[in-house]
Amino acid sequence: MRTARLDLLLPLIAALALGFSLPARGCTTDAECDNGDTCSVPDQCQGDSCVLGGGGDTDNNLVCDDEFDPAATLRLTKVIIRTFPSAGRSVVRVEGQLIDLSPPGPLSGDDGIAIRVKDHLSSVPPDGDGIDKTVVFGPPDCTTTSDGVTCRLVTGPEAGSLARFKRNPVAPDQIKFSSRLRGLDLGKPFFGPVRVVLTHNTSVYRPGQIIDCRLFPTGIKCREF
């Protein structure tokens, strides 16, 4: 791991933590304009200037402003990221709860489900530390019933990944979810807060954040009660 100068990183960390966006800059390719948010409209380079899809992400919740619905709630209760360097593999576990109101729900796996996990360190130089990964479960990977949704990946580099969404039988709009994501290429260390974006029903984006995190030698564990 390369060592970064704290006198250069601290101002950037403070700005990101307060939700400030970095200023727009000149560009020659679309890739230079990617601000890292989740959005159905891509960021583009037009006339040597960046045009951010969906109005950008001024509140820094990882979802573009035009497609963020405050009713799409997500409460994280546990995130554990564990690396196994000798085996060349990793496991990310995410647990939490959501309120499935209509609209934007009801939650379904018919269009697939994506889970993005991002820690604070992934936004801070040098590159290669932290986590900013998305696991996608396609429609064939998911089964939707009246009790909830279950998604599994049985082939590919992320085989063994699983996501379950179970409805409360007393209050069906309350859903408890858990996921186990495997096969991700991760480089420690990690640093909280850790944020998650759950995407379902094509364009319903649910951002969540967990801040009570503790580092351990092979990863990070975050809990909220």
Secondary structure, 3 states (H helix, E strand, C coil): CCCCCHHHHHHHHHHHHCCCCCCCCECCCHHHHCCCCECCCCCEEECCEEECHHHCCCCCCCECHHHCCCCCCCEEEEEEEEEECCCCEEEEEEEEEEECCCCCCCCCCCCCEEEEEEEHHHHCCCCCCECEEEEEECHHHEEEECCEEEEECCCCCCCCCEEEEEECCCCCCEEEEEEEEECCCCECCCCCCEEEEEEECCCEEEEEEECCEEEECCEEEEECC
